[in-house]
């Protein structure tokens, strides 16, 4: 989909963080932070334009844009489950981890996906650490590689 160079340029220009995502054949579900200046709709438009220019199919994306502000952890979990189950509900895969254009496997295994997201794994990688194990309380034990 979107090359790493384009992804980095988008993040630098619009100053946002990606927490979760699912890219579907004709639309995208991103959970992102607020942008550092320009509106989120402008950043979304630039992202969609960048990807569409690389694709042969016209039109590539659905025309509408919908945003939803998340203020509670429960709502984040609800939206995240909806997003990750979208390819399953559409009959594209049997299980969320089978869809390669999603953050699901990253959360499941720490495997890097097609878009870098903010997570304990990416934070550890930036710090030069490796996650040794997940503790019973949900925290992580880190080690130097």
N, C-alpha and C positions, 0 to 999 in steps of 0.2 A: 504494500500500500504506500504509505508515505515514507520516503527515505529518511534516514537518520539526520542527514544534513538539513532537510526541510523542517523536520521536527525540532531540531535545536534552534533554527532560525525563528520559528514560531514562538518558542518559549522565550527567547531573548527579546524579541520585538514586543510581545504582549505580556511578558512577565507573569506567567501563571504556572501552577503545578498540576500535574495529572495524578489523580489518586486511583481512579478506576476507569476502565473503558471496555466497550464492546463495539466492534465495527461490523455492521451488517451489510448485506449486498447493496442496499440503497439508502441506508441511514447510519448514524453513529450515535452511541450513547456514551458521552464522557462525563465523569465526575471530576470537576476541576475546581481549583481555587478561584477567587476573584482575580481579575487581571490587575496589573500594576499601572493602569492608566487608561488605555482605551477600553471600550465596552466589551463585554464577553461576546455579544452578538457579532461584533466586528472581528474578533479573534476566530470565532466559529466560521464566519464567512470566508476568512482568509484560508483557514484549514481546508474547508470544503473545496475552494477554488484550486488550491495547490494540488490536492489529490485528483480532482476532476480533470485537470490539465494532463495528467499522466495516463488517464484511462481512455479507452476507445469508445465505450458506450456513452450515448448522449440521450437524454440527460442522465447523469450518473447518480446524483443525490435527489432525495425527495425535496421539494422546494421549501417546506415550512421549517420553522425553528421554534423550539419550545424550551424554556428554562424553568427550573424549579430550585428555589433556595432551600438548602438543608440546614436546619438549626438544631436538630436532635439526633442522637446516635441511632435511635430506633428507626427514624425515617431514612437515615443513610443505609442501614442494613436492609430495609424494605426495598429501596431503590436499587441497591447493589444486587440483591437476589433477583429482582425483576430483570435487570440488565443481563446478568450472567445466564439466566434461564431463557432469554429471548431466542438464541439459536436453537435450543431444544424445542421450545414451543412452536417454532416455525418449521420443525422437522428437518433442520439442516444437519443436526448431530443427535446422538442419543443421550450424551452427557455433556455438561458445560465444559469440562476439561478437554473435550475433543475439538472445541472451536479454537483455531489458532489465532484469531484476531480479537483476543480478549485478555483481560488481566486475571482471569480466574486461575490459570495454572501458576502464575507468579505467586498468588497468595497461597496456593496449595503446596508449592514446592520451592519457591524462590527463583525458579527459572525465569530468565529475562524473556519478555514478550516482544511483540513488534513495536510497542511504544513503552518507553521507560516511565514507570510510575513511582510515586513517593511511597516508600514502605520501609519496614525495618531492614529488609535485605538491601535496598539501594542505599540507605543511610549507612549501613555497615560497610558496603563496598566503597563508598566515598571516604570513609574513615580508615580504610585499609584493614578492616577486620573481617572475620569469617564467623558466621553463626554456628556455634558448636552444637547447641541443642535448645529446644523449647522446654521451659520449666513447667511444672504442674500448674503454677499460678498464671500462666500465659505469658510470662516474661521470657527473655532470651538470655542465654549465656554466650558470650563472644570470646573469640581467641584470635591471636595474631596468626596469620597464615604461615 
